[in-house]
Amino acid sequence: MITNKLSEAEIKELKRLDKNHFIHPTSNMKELQKDGPPFIFTKGENIYLEDAEGKKVIDGLSSLWNVNIGHGREELAKEAYDQMTRLAYTSSFNNWSNEPAIRLAVKIAEWAPENLNSTFFTSGGSEANDTAFKTVRHYWKIKGFPEKKKIISRKLSYHGLAMGATSATGIKSFNTFTTSIAPDFKYVESSIKAFKDVIEKEGAETIAAFISEPIQGSGGVNLPADGYFQEIRKLCNDNNILFISDEVICGFGRTGKEFGINHFNVIPDIITMAKGVTSGYAPLGGMIVSDDIYNDLIELTESNFWHGYTYSGHPTATAVGLKNLQIIEQENLINNVNLMGEKMREGLEWIKQQHTSLVTEHRNLGLLGAIELKKEGFSTELIGPKVAEEALKRGLFFRSISYDGQDTLALAPPFPITAKQMEDIITIINDSIKAIKNN
C-alpha cells in the first residue's frame, strides 16, 4: 500500500531499489548511485509537493512545466476512473474511434488559432514533434516536392528527445548525447538574417518546415525580438516553407493566451502540443494542422496515413484532457495566469533591484518566467544551481538552467497560484540569492 509519509527503513529500501532498477531521464547517473533520489514524492496538492519524509515544497515549475491546474484535482481522477470503467483503451488504427478522442479534438479546435482544426494524438511532446516532421515531409512528397525535407530550428530551442525531436533541439548538451543525429536538420541563431542565410545556403526548394517555440523554455525562457515571428511567417510564405509552432510548454494558457504564438499575431501551419493539455494527469500530446494541410492530406494521400502510435487517441488520456481544458475554462484560470504573471514580473523586478551586481535581467510572459544571473565580480562558478539548492532547503522547487553557457533560474508555477503564494516564491528566491552571496 502506498502512503504519504514512509518510515526511514522504507525510504532506505526504496532508494536502494531506485538505484538498482530505475533509469531516470536527463539525470546524472553517478549522482544517483552515490546519493539515491533526492526526493521520493508521495503527494501533491494545489501548488505543493510532499515527499516520503513529509517535507513539503512549492512546485515552482509545475513539475516539468505541465501541472497547469495544480496537483490533487479529484475531478481528473474521477474522470479517469469513470472512463476506465467504461472503456480504458481501444485502438484508433484502421479508422476506429472513441468518443473522448473525438470530443477533445473538437475542443482543441475551439482553442486553436483560426483554420487549425484537426488533431493527430500522440503520447507526448517528443512524439508530437516527430509526427510533425514526418507529416511535413509526406506533405511535400504528395504535393510533388519530395526534395523539401529539411527542418530548420533555432539554437537554444528544445523540441524533445525522440530521434527527430533530438535532431531539431538546438541545445548542445541534448543533441550530442547520441553519436549521430538524424539527417536534414539545421538550427540557426534567433535572427531574421540567420533564417534568410540558411534559406539561401540550403535552398528553399529543400526546406520543408521551420519550427520554433513561441517562448523558448528549456533554452532559458527566451522571448523573441520584436517582429521576429511576423517576419519569419512572411519568409515562410515567400519560400513555400511550413511554420510549426511548438506549444508543448506554451500551449493551453501558460503564457496568458490559449497558445503562445497568439501573442505575436501570427498563425502557424502546424501546432505541436502536449504537457498542459492534461496538466500532466495523463500522457498525451498531439499535432494540430491547418485546414489546407488536412484537406491536401486527404486528397493526395493515395493509401493509408502510415504513421501512428499504440496510444494515439487513447480514450482515458483524451477524457482527462477534455476535463482539464473544461476546468481551465470554467475556473477562468487564464485570467489568473495574467494577474499572477504581473505579480511575478513585479517580484522579479524587485529581486533584480535587491541584487543589481548579480541579476542581469528578468523576463516573463504569463506564468513563464526567468531570472538571468551573471558571474562577473562574484564567482567563476555557476550561481543558479547553488541558488536552486538553497531554495529547496527553504521549501521551493524551480529549475536552474546551466548548460550551453547559461546561468538562468526558470519559473512556471501552476495556474491557481494566489498572490500570497507568489510572494512566498519571490521571498524564498531573494533569500536564497542573499544566502549564496553571503557565503
Secondary structure, DSSP 4 states (H G I P E B T S, - for coil): ---SS--HHHHHHHHHHHHHH-PPTT--HHHHHHH--S--EEEEEBTEEEETT--EEEETTHHHHT-TT-B--HHHHHHHHHHHHHHS----GGG---HHHHHHHHHHHHHSPTTEEEEEEESSHHHHHHHHHHHHHHHHHHTT-TT--EEEEETT----SSHHHHHH---HHHHTSSS-PPSSEEEE-SSHHHHHHHHHHH-GGGEEEEEE-SSBSTTT-BPPPTTHHHHHHHHHHHTT-EEEEE-TTTTTTTTSSSSGGGGGT---SEEEE-GGGTTTSS--EEEEEEHHHHHHHHHH--S------TTTT-HHHHHHHHHHHHHHHHTTHHHHHHHHHHHHHHHHHHHHHHTTTTEEEEEEETTEEEEEE--TTT-SS-SHHHHHHHHHHTTEE-EEE-STT--EEEE---TT--HHHHHHHHHHHHHHHHHHHH-
